C-alpha cells in the first residue's frame, strides 16, 4: 500500500503516476514562543535527570543491590534489616528506570522517524505518557515537532482519554434524514468491524506493515455528527489541525463518486487519509490484511489509497457532497445547520460585483487608505446602511422644502468630517447594492412561486452567498423539489439558485419570506446569513464583551437597514442605546431582563393565540396567505449582557417555541453553557467566529464601537430635527444648511478656466476632447469630482468607475491622465490636487453649471439679492436659464451607477423648484402673472412632481381671471395624479380657487 505523502515530501523528485492538478498548500504551524523554549529546556533537564542521573545516583550512592552469587538457604532466613529493605527498593527503582528509558527510546524513535503510532512498552501506563510529553516538549523547537502528538496541550490527560471520541453538546439541532438513516443502517456493521480492528491494532502496539492510516466518516448518532474538527480533535489532539486532513484528501474521489471540496462538507461512508501521527481506536492502518474489516471496505480504502499521489483538482463543482455533519432534519425540527455549507463554484465562473476595490497586487490595497476595514468587508451591511442613509437625507430635504421643520429650507445636507467621513467613504466602497437587490428578488420570487403551487415556505436555517453570486438556502429538512429556476443543491436540504437565474427575476408583490436573515461572516469565498427567527431555541455568542458587542452592533445595524425585509421589531438589551437613529420604527431598547421577559412573554402568548386562530402552524405559512403584508413580522431579540442562571432558564423556556412564532434570540455569554442554546458560537480577539460543533470558522462581520458611533453620527446629521439647520440648530434662511459647499464668483471677473455643463446634456468647455478610448472614464471621473467639491477618496473613485474592482496601477494611471487632461492654472497649480486627508479635490478654476446654479440662488436669497430687488430678479432669472433638463441627461447606459448612492437626484429638483418659486414670487409682486407662470412652467420641466409648483401655478393662473385656462390646468393636474387621486392640499386649493373644478374635469373626461 502506498505510504502517505506529507507536505514535506510533496516536493520529492520521485515520479508519480500523474501530475498534480492543484498546488499543495502548506499547513500553518504555530510560531514557537519563548515559553516553548523554556518548556523544551525543562524537559531536557528532566529527561537528563531521569535517564542519566537516576542510574548514576543509584550506582554511586547505593551500588549494585543484588548479591554477587546465588543466595543460600541461610541468606533467606536472615532477619530483614533496613539495608535489605533499601536493596529491594533499589531493585524496584532500577526496573522503573529501565521501563521509563525504554519508553523514551520508543517515543524518540516514533517522533524522529514519523512512523505514526509508537509501540507500547508492556505495563508502561503513565510512564510512557510522561515520556511522550517530555519528548514532545523537547522536540517542540525542532523541525520534526509537527509530527508529535498529542502535544503539550494535552499534558496531564490520560492515554485512554485521548483515544475516546468526544460527544457533541445535547442542545444542537437536529435529527437524521430518512435517506441518511438508511445509509447509516447499511454501513453500521462495516464501520463497527473497522473500529474494532483499529482498536485491536492499537492495543497490539505494532505498525509493522506501514504508517498510512485511514478514517471512515461515521454515520450520525442522535444529535451528534462527524466533522473534520472533531476528527482532528480526537485523533490529532487539536481540532484546528482539521486543515491537515482536508489537504490530504482534497478533491480525491470518494466511494460514492463525489469529492471533498470544502473542509465543512463530508458524508458518512467517506474515507479520510490521516496524518501519520494520528491515534485512536477508530483508525484503520492496513485494511487489506485485517480480517475484521469487510471486503467491500477493504477494497474502497485500497482504491482510495491509490489516488493519494495525484488528487484531482477542479474547484469541486461536481462535489455535491453533504455537510461535515452529514445531517438532516427530522420531525423533531432539530438540524445541525452550519455543519453543512454549499459546494463552491468552479473557478471559471466570474466573480460578482461586490462594490469593493479588488486589487491584484499587494500595492493595490493601499492599506485601505485608513478606511474602516470592517465596513469594507461587509457589502450587504454597507449597502443597507448606505440605502437607509440616502432615504433619510431625501426625507430631510423634502421636509425642509415643505417647511415642516422650523421653517428650514436648505438643499445641502451637512458634509461629514473625521471618522464620519471615513465611514461614509467605506460604505461607498464596500456596498454591494446589486447583491442585495438580487437576494431580495430571489427570495420573494421563491415565495411567489411556492404560493402559486400552493406549497408552504420551507424552514430555512441559513443562506450562503457564494463568491460567484450563487445563492444556497440551507433547509431544516427536505422539502421536495424546488420551483424553477431553483435546483437541488448537494443534498435534499440545499436549494440552489445560480446568479444568472437570479438576474432574470422581476419584482413581485409578495411579502419578504425570510426577513430574519443576517450576515455573520465569511468562510472561504462564501458569506453566511443566519436566519435568526427560525432557530429552534437560542443562539449564544461567547467571547470578550467588546468583541461580542461589535458582533451585536453589526447584526442590529443590518437587520435594521437590510433590503430583503419589510417590517420587523428589533429589541436591544444591554447595548446599542444610540442605534435608534438607524431605524426608529424598527429598533427599541429595554433596560433589563425583567422588562424583556415581561414584554416577550406577552408577545409569545399573543402570537401563539393569533396563529391558532388563523389556522397556521407557523409564521411561514401565514406569510404566503392573504394577510401576508399585515402579519407575522419577525421579532428579533439581541441580549448582549449575560443573564443570570435563573434568568437564563426562564429565557430558555420562553424561547422553546420561538422558531415557529417568528421570534429569534441572540444572547451574549461569557461561558459556553447557556440553557436552551441551539447553536453556540464564540468570537475571538482575532475576529474569528467559531462554532466547532457546527463546523464553522468564519471571518466575523463586526461593527466596532468607533465605527458604530460614526455611523450613528451620519444618521443624526441627516435628521432635520437634530442636524444643523434643524429645529435644534440655527434654522431659517440664514442656517448653515443653506450654504453651498462651493460658491462661485458669479460676476464677469469670475469666468472659470474649465466649465462643465451637468444639468442637461454633459458638455465640457475649456478642455480638448480626450481620445475616444479614455473619454468615457475621464468624463465620469470629472463628473464625480464636480459633484463632491469637498473631495473624493481614491478608493471611492475607483469603486465608482469600476464596480467589479480594479488594480491600483490602473486607477493611478487614470488619475495621471485626468491630471494631464485638466492641466494647471497660470500659477502652475495642478487643477486636480490632493488634500491633507488624501482625498482628490478640484481647483476653484474648474466649475460646473450646478455650482453656478447653487451660487446664483444663494446670492439671490441670502446674499446681494436680499437688499436689491433688481439684483434678485436678475440672479434668479440667470439661474433658471441654466436648467436644461435632468442631471447628466445623456449619460451612457451602464455607466454612472454611483448616482444611485447620491441625493443629487433629489437636491436638483428641489433647487430648481425653489428657484422657480422665488422668481414667481418676484413677478407676482408686480402683478406680472404671465412671467410668473412662465417661470413656474420652466421649473416644472425639471421638477414635475413638486406639489408646491402646482399650487403656485394654480394661484398665478387664477390671477389672470381666465376660468377656462384654470379648468384646463385642473384637468391636467387630475390626469397627472393617476389612480392615487389629487392630494388633499391640492384638492382644498382647487375648491378654494375653482369650486366647479370637478364638473369641468368630468366634462373633459
Beta strands, then each sheet from edge to edge (+ up, - down):
strand 1: 213-216
strand 2: 271-274
strand 3: 460-465
strand 4: 471-475
strand 5: 487-488
strand 6: 494-497
strand 7: 517-523
strand 8: 526-531
strand 9: 538-542
strand 10: 568-573
strand 11: 587-590
strand 12: 634-639
strand 13: 663-668
strand 14: 677-683
strand 15: 688-691
strand 16: 696-700
strand 17: 754-757
strand 18: 763-765
strand 19: 832-834
strand 20: 840-842
strand 21: 846-848
sheet 1: 1+ 2-
sheet 2: 5+ 6- 4+ 3- 8+ 7- 16+ 15- 14+ 9+ 13+ 12+ 10+ 11+
sheet 3: 18+ 17- 21-
sheet 4: 19+ 20-
end
